[in-house]
Every structure is written in structure tokens, then in C-alpha cells.
Amino acid sequence: MAKADIRIRGRSYSIACTPGQEMRVQRLAEQLDARLASISSAVGDIGDDRLLLIAALALMDELDAARQAAPDTAADERAAALVTAMATKVEALAARLEAGGGT
């Protein structure tokens, strides 16, 4: 198991992570630290526990909104397959009609 050394609100932490993910964890920690600084400047000194709670709720809200806005890929694929199948049937019917085969 690899470790990433990060700083949040001036405190250092060593976080276990998957090998090769150290830089990603450090970048995420930098983003979190910036978010915490932004929230702290907006709400004042409310303590680290409440500040982290507010940040976590804000991030969960963003994640929920992103999930709701993301297209349902599986549904899109099913719809595309259905349209393709219907187009194939229509083309086969058109070919029979042109050949004089009727229905």
C-alpha cells in the first residue's frame, strides 16, 4: 500500500492509497484545502469539525447533482439498439415491398 502526504488546514497527514495514486490524492487534498479555505472565509471560524461537515455536504450535493445530470448510458444504449432493430425491420419490409413480395 502506498502513502500520500497531504496538508489540510495546516495539518499534515499521511494517507494510504493505491500505488500510483499518490499524486491524485495530493491534488484532491489541495482542492479540498482550497474549498475549506473558501468556506471558512464565508462563514468565519466555526471549528474544524463543522467546517469539514459543511464541505462534505457541499461536495455530496455537487456529486448528487452531477449524477442526476449525467445521461443514463445503459438506457441510451438500449434505445439505440431498439432503433437499430426497428430500422432493420423497416428496411427488410421496404425491400420485400420493392420486390413485389407484399407483407
GROMACS elastic network, one bead per residue, 0.5 to 0.9 nm:
[ bonds ]
;  ai    aj funct       b0    kb
    1    16     6  0.64267   500
    1    17     6  0.62306   500
    1    18     6  0.59183   500
    1    19     6  0.61430   500
    2    15     6  0.83331   500
    2    16     6  0.57224   500
    2    17     6  0.52933   500
    2    18     6  0.57502   500
    2    20     6  0.76298   500
    2    21     6  0.80211   500
    2    22     6  0.71798   500
    3    14     6  0.61480   500
    3    15     6  0.52714   500
    3    17     6  0.55681   500
    3    18     6  0.79358   500
    3    19     6  0.78513   500
    3    21     6  0.87136   500
    3    22     6  0.64451   500
    4    13     6  0.81338   500
    4    14     6  0.55878   500
    4    15     6  0.51030   500
    4    16     6  0.63887   500
    4    17     6  0.68465   500
    4    21     6  0.80649   500
    4    23     6  0.73301   500
    4    24     6  0.89006   500
    4    25     6  0.65113   500
    4    26     6  0.64774   500
    5    12     6  0.70243   500
    5    13     6  0.57508   500
    5    15     6  0.63014   500
    5    16     6  0.89563   500
    5    22     6  0.80023   500
    5    25     6  0.86094   500
    5    26     6  0.70110   500
    6    11     6  0.82184   500
    6    12     6  0.57005   500
    6    13     6  0.52987   500
    6    14     6  0.63150   500
    6    15     6  0.74222   500
    6    25     6  0.79341   500
    6    26     6  0.57201   500
    6    27     6  0.88866   500
    6    29     6  0.63022   500
    6    30     6  0.78678   500
    7    10     6  0.58294   500
    7    11     6  0.52531   500
    7    13     6  0.61302   500
    7    14     6  0.88153   500
    7    26     6  0.84229   500
    7    29     6  0.70546   500
    7    30     6  0.75857   500
    7    33     6  0.76495   500
    8    11     6  0.53221   500
    8    12     6  0.65987   500
    8    13     6  0.77521   500
    8    29     6  0.68616   500
    8    30     6  0.76127   500
    8    32     6  0.75909   500
    8    33     6  0.52891   500
    8    34     6  0.89335   500
    8    36     6  0.85108   500
    9    12     6  0.85375   500
    9    33     6  0.62191   500
    9    34     6  0.89576   500
    9    36     6  0.76904   500
    9    37     6  0.77367   500
    9    48     6  0.86961   500
   10    33     6  0.89824   500
   15    22     6  0.87833   500
   15    25     6  0.82681   500
   16    22     6  0.86463   500
   17    20     6  0.83008   500
   17    21     6  0.63834   500
   17    22     6  0.66918   500
   17    25     6  0.77084   500
   18    21     6  0.55654   500
   18    22     6  0.75402   500
   19    22     6  0.69420   500
   20    23     6  0.75306   500
   20    24     6  0.84084   500
   21    24     6  0.52306   500
   21    25     6  0.62191   500
   21    26     6  0.86628   500
   22    25     6  0.52260   500
   22    26     6  0.62354   500
   22    27     6  0.87285   500
   23    27     6  0.61474   500
   23    28     6  0.85846   500
   24    27     6  0.50789   500
   24    28     6  0.61500   500
   24    29     6  0.85241   500
   25    28     6  0.50630   500
   25    29     6  0.60784   500
   25    30     6  0.86096   500
   26    29     6  0.50118   500
   26    30     6  0.62272   500
   26    31     6  0.87127   500
   27    30     6  0.50381   500
   27    31     6  0.63106   500
   27    32     6  0.86605   500
   28    31     6  0.50475   500
   28    32     6  0.61570   500
   28    33     6  0.85465   500
   29    33     6  0.60084   500
   29    34     6  0.85225   500
   30    33     6  0.50442   500
   30    34     6  0.61807   500
   30    35     6  0.85872   500
   31    34     6  0.51032   500
   31    35     6  0.61557   500
   31    36     6  0.86129   500
   32    36     6  0.60841   500
   32    37     6  0.85481   500
   32    55     6  0.81072   500
   33    36     6  0.50672   500
   33    37     6  0.61848   500
   33    38     6  0.86506   500
   34    37     6  0.50629   500
   34    38     6  0.62274   500
   34    39     6  0.87020   500
   35    38     6  0.50824   500
   35    39     6  0.62067   500
   35    40     6  0.84697   500
   35    55     6  0.71227   500
   36    39     6  0.51288   500
   36    40     6  0.58992   500
   36    41     6  0.85055   500
   36    51     6  0.68901   500
   36    52     6  0.72544   500
   36    54     6  0.88294   500
   36    55     6  0.64982   500
   37    40     6  0.50385   500
   37    41     6  0.61566   500
   37    42     6  0.86510   500
   38    41     6  0.52804   500
   38    42     6  0.63832   500
   38    43     6  0.88690   500
   39    42     6  0.50410   500
   39    43     6  0.61308   500
   39    44     6  0.79583   500
   39    51     6  0.73579   500
   39    54     6  0.80350   500
   39    55     6  0.73752   500
   40    43     6  0.53323   500
   40    44     6  0.51670   500
   40    45     6  0.64116   500
   40    46     6  0.77459   500
   40    51     6  0.69352   500
   41    44     6  0.54976   500
   41    45     6  0.81272   500
   43    46     6  0.72666   500
   43    51     6  0.88084   500
   44    47     6  0.89346   500
   45    48     6  0.84077   500
   45    51     6  0.84185   500
   46    49     6  0.81446   500
   46    50     6  0.62283   500
   46    51     6  0.64187   500
   47    50     6  0.57027   500
   47    51     6  0.60866   500
   47    52     6  0.86452   500
   48    52     6  0.59529   500
   48    53     6  0.84138   500
   49    52     6  0.52914   500
   49    53     6  0.61833   500
   49    54     6  0.87429   500
   50    54     6  0.61228   500
   50    55     6  0.85315   500
   51    54     6  0.52171   500
   51    55     6  0.62209   500
   51    56     6  0.85892   500
   52    55     6  0.50197   500
   52    56     6  0.59887   500
   52    57     6  0.85343   500
   53    56     6  0.50861   500
   53    57     6  0.61618   500
   53    58     6  0.85636   500
   54    57     6  0.51573   500
   54    58     6  0.61115   500
   54    59     6  0.85881   500
   55    58     6  0.50649   500
   55    59     6  0.61083   500
   55    60     6  0.85349   500
   56    59     6  0.51344   500
   56    60     6  0.60866   500
   56    61     6  0.85360   500
   57    60     6  0.50299   500
   57    61     6  0.60763   500
   57    62     6  0.86438   500
   58    61     6  0.50700   500
   58    62     6  0.63291   500
   58    63     6  0.86863   500
   59    62     6  0.50725   500
   59    63     6  0.61467   500
   59    64     6  0.85805   500
   60    64     6  0.60442   500
   60    65     6  0.85240   500
   61    64     6  0.51390   500
   61    65     6  0.61825   500
   61    66     6  0.85985   500
   62    65     6  0.51160   500
   62    66     6  0.61166   500
   62    67     6  0.85963   500
   63    66     6  0.50675   500
   63    67     6  0.61450   500
   63    68     6  0.86358   500
   64    67     6  0.51118   500
   64    68     6  0.62197   500
   64    69     6  0.86121   500
   65    68     6  0.51436   500
   65    69     6  0.61308   500
   65    70     6  0.85903   500
   66    69     6  0.50715   500
   66    70     6  0.60032   500
   67    70     6  0.51986   500
   67    71     6  0.83097   500
   68    71     6  0.79184   500
   70    73     6  0.84763   500
   71    74     6  0.87948   500
   71    75     6  0.83940   500
   71    76     6  0.77283   500
   72    75     6  0.53535   500
   72    76     6  0.62011   500
   72    77     6  0.86961   500
   73    77     6  0.60921   500
   73    78     6  0.86110   500
   74    77     6  0.50834   500
   74    78     6  0.62275   500
   74    79     6  0.86272   500
   75    78     6  0.50689   500
   75    79     6  0.61321   500
   75    80     6  0.85549   500
   76    79     6  0.51214   500
   76    80     6  0.61306   500
   76    81     6  0.86224   500
   77    80     6  0.50563   500
   77    81     6  0.61546   500
   77    82     6  0.86006   500
   78    81     6  0.51060   500
   78    82     6  0.61653   500
   78    83     6  0.86527   500
   79    82     6  0.50667   500
   79    83     6  0.61696   500
   79    84     6  0.85559   500
   80    83     6  0.51454   500
   80    84     6  0.61108   500
   80    85     6  0.86020   500
   81    84     6  0.50575   500
   81    85     6  0.61257   500
   81    86     6  0.85829   500
   82    85     6  0.51034   500
   82    86     6  0.61331   500
   82    87     6  0.85332   500
   83    86     6  0.50951   500
   83    87     6  0.60516   500
   83    88     6  0.85874   500
   84    87     6  0.50656   500
   84    88     6  0.62042   500
   84    89     6  0.87394   500
   85    88     6  0.51241   500
   85    89     6  0.63839   500
   85    90     6  0.87414   500
   86    89     6  0.51068   500
   86    90     6  0.61783   500
   86    91     6  0.85826   500
   87    90     6  0.50377   500
   87    91     6  0.60641   500
   87    92     6  0.85473   500
   88    91     6  0.51315   500
   88    92     6  0.61771   500
   88    93     6  0.86282   500
   89    92     6  0.50653   500
   89    93     6  0.61381   500
   89    94     6  0.85532   500
   90    93     6  0.50709   500
   90    94     6  0.60757   500
   90    95     6  0.85500   500
   91    94     6  0.50236   500
   91    95     6  0.61007   500
   91    96     6  0.86525   500
   92    95     6  0.50878   500
   92    96     6  0.62799   500
   92    97     6  0.86702   500
   93    96     6  0.51396   500
   93    97     6  0.61953   500
   93    98     6  0.86308   500
   93   102     6  0.83618   500
   93   103     6  0.72840   500
   94    97     6  0.50629   500
   94    98     6  0.61161   500
   94    99     6  0.85372   500
   95    98     6  0.51267   500
   95    99     6  0.61402   500
   95   100     6  0.86384   500
   95   101     6  0.86109   500
   96    99     6  0.50310   500
   96   100     6  0.62256   500
   96   101     6  0.50276   500
   96   102     6  0.62143   500
   96   103     6  0.73420   500
   97   100     6  0.50550   500
   97   101     6  0.55530   500
   97   102     6  0.50779   500
   97   103     6  0.71415   500
   98   101     6  0.74744   500
   98   102     6  0.83457   500
   99   102     6  0.80678   500
